[in-house]
């Protein structure tokens, strides 16, 4: 089982169990009803009232009621549309777009432009050795982005990943707390204080025998999707600042992608690193293709900024525009089987336009 690092562990939710009141209360209600039948007749029944049962009351030891779960297999797709010049297309309507599910046309039930819908956001910060010379740029640009984007109805969290996955700030709508969390991030190569050396030397994190070593990027996406975002509703996105290199994750890339898809999370990757870290011979990082796959499969985008601070600021601005200029289309699949299988989808909104949307979804019952 994957686990978080030692800096902070995510809190677990609590379940609340409800029970029916005692039989005595039920008898009192019956007595009052029999005394004043005329008064009861003066009230029109509420359209939301539950039907009255004439069945005998259950014995007290069997008084708990089992909740009936009804699955509504409604698929919601959050997407952006751009024209042939790469500009965002506003003011589309339901009639402008079409959806297919496993190549079968679907009937769109709801279609809205989600310009100001609440946003749940995760910032995932690569704190491995390759980020040492760009980490301060990431902190500054990330703080400015969060101060512009996060409003009172939004929420965000910050985590760092290197040899561990550590939550630096749990869900909050405070840009100040999020900025403070970013500023706490430090390079960790398991050598202590960002040093390069033998894992465990110098007071850094000591990987367990046989455990992950390096940059557990896929583990970070998997954990953030399952443990932080799966239970959230509405618009959800993650922004990764990384060179795209994964070293030592227990999770495979397709497992990380599937976790994001099942949680309906859009992944954005800002590809950033100090090129000199790779030897200074013009050698680029090799994580590009993997990050492109992750973003395209989940409806996000990859933006390569190198180690340029101006390009980094521009990348955050582009993501901000896309998050605030989204559409959501909902439909009930004609194939209603909740068999856990992956369904490929396509969304089209006119010739010449490009729709940025996740590649599909898993048909999983909502109570699982």
PyMOL commands that set and color helices and strands:
alter all, ss='L'
color gray80, all
select helices_A, chain A and resi 23-35+37-41+60-62+94-96+129-131+135-149+175-184+217-229+253-262+275-278+288-298+309-323
alter helices_A, ss='H'
color red, helices_A
select strands_A, chain A and resi 74-82+98-101+104-105+110-114+119-126+155-161+165-172+235-242+266-272+301-306+326-332+342-348+354-356+360-362
alter strands_A, ss='S'
color yellow, strands_A
deselect
rebuild
show_as cartoon
